[in-house]
Amino acid sequence: MHAVYDEIAKSLKREGILPHHHEGEVDSGWLLIDYGEIIVHIFSLAERQYYQMDRLWEQANPVVRIQ
């Protein structure tokens, strides 16, 4: 989890994108990085299975934003 977190943060920092906020600890099984319009959640396998986020999002309607 920490490696995934670090890679996301480093990659976006290279592009000049910095987080507004971050929270969580590896021991909690859930890390969060807030980039404003985008929020990254990184779950351990156990937390991912518990919260079943994939099932939640499969019901969502896609939103297309045209700029």
N, C-alpha and C positions, 0 to 999 in steps of 0.2 A: 504494500500500500504506500509506504513511504517513497519507494522508487517511482511509482506512478505519479504521486503528488509532485515530487521534485522535477520529474521530466516535464510535466505540464507547466509548472511555474517557470522553469528555465526556458522552455521553448517560447512561451508567451512573452517573457521578459526580453528575449532577444528581438522580438517584434515591437517592443516598446509598450507592451500591455502589462500593466501592474494590477494586482488585486486590490480591491477596496477593503477586504476583510477575509480572514480565514479562521477556522475553528476546528476543534476536534483533536484527538490524539490517536495514534495507531492502536493503542490498547482499547480504545472505545469501539473500534471496528467501523468508524465512520469519520471521514475527513471531508471538509467543505472548503471550497475556495470561491469567493464572491468576486466576480469581475463586472458587476453592475448588471448589464442585460443578460449575462450568462452566469449561471451558478453551476459549479462542478461538484458533484458528490462522488466520493470514492468510498465504496463499501467493502468490508471483508466478505468472504463467501457466506459466513453464517448470518451476518446482518442483511446481506442481499436476499438470502432465502427467507429470512424472517419478515422483512418489509415488502417483499414481492413487488418491487418497483416496476419490473418489466411488465407484470400483469396490469398494473395501474396504467402505465403509459400506452399499452396496446389498445386501450379504449379511447385514447385521446384523438381528437381530430387534428390533422396537420394544419399548421398556420403558415402561410406563405407571405413573406414580407418582400415587397418589391421596392427597390430604392431608385 
